[in-house]
């Protein structure tokens, strides 16, 4: 079982385009709103299986307008395009930060393969 990393700070900057997350183990990640939006853990984006996952494009300028605590395990992010159904667990935020380069490269390659833009 994976250890849960607890955030000690969540802070928006760059007019909501960047979420700065500091974890209790000292890891610090700056997660772009665009990445968080297109990789939302919501059923709307992820579907209910891998086959249902949707590729989200056209979110280059999206911003986070609200961070809503969800229990003691996650936050719900509200974006200025009104997407607000993703529950970002501490584990998922840590995973996104730790593997951001690979996840982003995979995302942009998939966009390119399908002729879509950010």
N, C-alpha and C positions, 0 to 999 in steps of 0.2 A: 504494500500500500504506500502511496506517495505521501510524504510529509506535507502538511498544510503550511504554507508560508503566509504569515499575517502581515498585512500592510500597516506601516506606521504612519504613512502620509499618502494622501491622494490630493493632488492639486492641479487645477486647470491653468493653462497659460496660453499665450498667443491667441487670445480671443476665442478660447474654447477649441482650438485646433490641436492642442497637445495635452495629454494627461500624464502628469509626472507621478510615478508610483514608487515609493520606497518601502521595502519589505524588511521584516525583523531580522533577516539574516544578512542585511547590508546590501542586498541587490537593489539597484536603482534602474528603473526603466522609464523612458520617455516614449509613450505610445501615441502615435498620430491618430486623430479622430477619424481620418479616412480609413486607416487599417482597422480600427475598432468597429467602425460601421460596416465595412464589407465582410468582416469576419465575425459579425454578431452571432452569439450563440442562440439566437431566437429560432423558433421553428419556421418563421417566415423566411429566414435565410438558409438555415441548416436543413430544413425539412425534418421528416421523421425517420429518414434513412439516408445513407450516402447518395443513393440514386435520386433523391428529392432535393439535394442541395442546390441552391440557386447561386449563380455567379452574379454579384452585384457590381454594376459599373456606374460611371458618371458621378462619383462621390468625392472627387478631388478637393472640393471646397467646403465639405460638410464640417460642421462644428458641433461640439457638445454644449448643450445649454443647461443641463442639470445632471447632478449625480444624486441618485436616490438610494440611501442605504436599504438593504434587503436582508433582514435578520442580522446575524453576525458573521455571515459567510460570503456576502456578495454585495454588489451594487447594480442598480439598473441605470443605464445611461440613456439620457434623452438627447436626441440629435435635432438640429434645426430643420431637418427634413421630416420631422415628426415621428421618426422611427423611435420606439421606446419599449419594445417588448423583450429585448435581450437582457438576461440576468448574467452578469459577469462575475463568476465566483473568483475568489482569491487565487485558486489553483489555475483557472483559465487565464487570468491576467498575468500571472507569473509565467505560464507557458508561452503566452503571446510575446512577452518581453524577452524571455530567454531564447526563443527561437524565431525572433522577428525577421532576421535577414532571410532565412530559408522560406518562411511563410510568405513574405512579401515577394520574393523572387518567383515562387510558385504561382502566386496570385497574378502578378504582371505577365508571366508567361502564358497563363490560361486566358487572360484578356486578349493578348496579342494573337493567340491561336484562334480565337473566336471573332477577331476583328473588332473588338470593343475598346473603348478608351476609359481612362480613369475619370 
